[in-house]
Amino acid sequence: MNRISIRSSLVGVAALVLLCASLVAQAGTRVEGARVWPAPDHTRLVLDTGGKVAHNIFSLDNPSRLVIDLKNADLKADFAKLDLSGSPIRRIRSAPRNGTDLRVVLDLASKIKPRSFELEPNGQYGHRLVVDLIDEDGSRLEKASKPTVTQSSAGKRDVVVVIDAGHGGEDPGAIGPRGTREKDVVLKMAQTLAKLINERPGYTAKLTRTGDYYIGLRNRTLLARKYNADLFVSVHADAFRTPQPKGASVFALSQRGATSETARWLAQSENRSDLTGGVSLDGRDDMLAGVLLDLSMTASINASLGVGSSVLGKLGGVAKLHKSGVEQAAFVVLKSPDIPSILVEAGFISNPQEEKNLSTEWYRSRLASAIMKGIDEYFQKTPPPGTLLAHQKQQRQGGNAVSHYRIQRGDTLSGVARRNQTTVSELMQFNGLRDDRVMVGQTIRIPAS
């Protein structure tokens, strides 16, 4: 082969390479799949993409539509196969745009506030473009406008327990060796626990999520506040890189987590009037607000450790425990400064035997029953004021010369005196108090009526 022929061949190969590269560039990023996750206050549309993709979204009115423009992308997914029930999306349309781009249009039944972001690949999914359709006006979340009351309790309110099933929707949580997903296991267990709590007189249970959708970690604690919770219980299933670890655990907030949360609350002015427990930070200087917040957080952690210890004790009767005591960590869902909060790890889903156990209804029911017994044991000893449990405890102690009462959120010494048919001065003298100020978590002695 002569030199001219070789040169021509090289030129041909180079041209072919450039053509292939051009075709690849023109093909762009492919939208390979799609999922819709309806939630009570938003709907999440997830587009699986072959890589990172530049995008832009904007809304149109009359009729309501959301437009999603993807730069240098094409469509492989079939939007017609998506189940849109329970979402504000009526139809999804798509078409090429500008030769190399893709336009996706959501026809909507109502106005929404859009939000979009990209997610990096994880153990289950690759690159994803997430579009949230937030229902700001017609949120379907329950509103707790007044304390829940048991019908037969003569006006004594229920103890409200908010149960949080971890993960959900696009976040599967830990995945066991046989493919069992944490988000599915903990939702079923949370529903069982809620049923057991609702069947017990004097208690009401609320769930942060009732289906397969994701709720932000901060929003889970906000829901607990909306429901006027006396206790927040987050249910999870642990995992480790090896299959050997096993056993259930209970966590409360660590002091390090409390310190960071105190700083966050003080930094955000909208929190100043949001702290319950009869304490408002409005109008307080930072030093006094910090002291009040520290006291509330400390009392909340102490109560969390108390209920956590009761729950762990009951769990030890039906399951192996990973640790013998309540552990403490800086989990975001535990960072409510005024609501006792615990996180229950039901077991290690990465352990083959515990994965098998957690997949069965009988084992989840045993764990849920143990958690319920632990919760009840704690609240029978320290019931919140104005509840049916507090009334029943007072009735049981009717003949005692002295009873003990733990100051709860919203208490004042005058209110405690009035409920117990005594006076503030008598309570101060009986407890050696210098003034009428009391702190959440403080235990005082009540003289017989």
ABEGO torsion letter per residue (X at the ends): XBAAAAAAAAAAAAAAAAAAAAAAAAAEBBBABBBBBBBAABBBBBBBBABBBBBBBBBBBOBBBBBBBBBGBBBABBAAABBABGBABABBBBBBBGGABBBBBBBBABBBBBBBBBBBBBAABBBBBBBBBBBAAABABBBBABBBBBAAAGGBBBBBBBBBBBEEEABAEBBBAAGBBAAAAAAAAAAAAAAAAAABBGBBBBBABABBBBBBAAAAAAAAAAAGBABBBBBBBBBBABAABBEBBBBBBBAAAAAAAAAAAAABAAAAAABBGGBBABGBBAAAAAAAAAAAAAAAAAAAAAAAAAAAAAAAAABBBABABBBBBABAAAABAABBBBBBBAEBAABAAAAAAAABAAAAAAAAAAAAAAAAAAAAABBBBGBAAAAAAAAAAAABABBBBBBBBGBBAAAAAAAAGBBAAAAAAAAGBABABBBBGBBBBBBBX
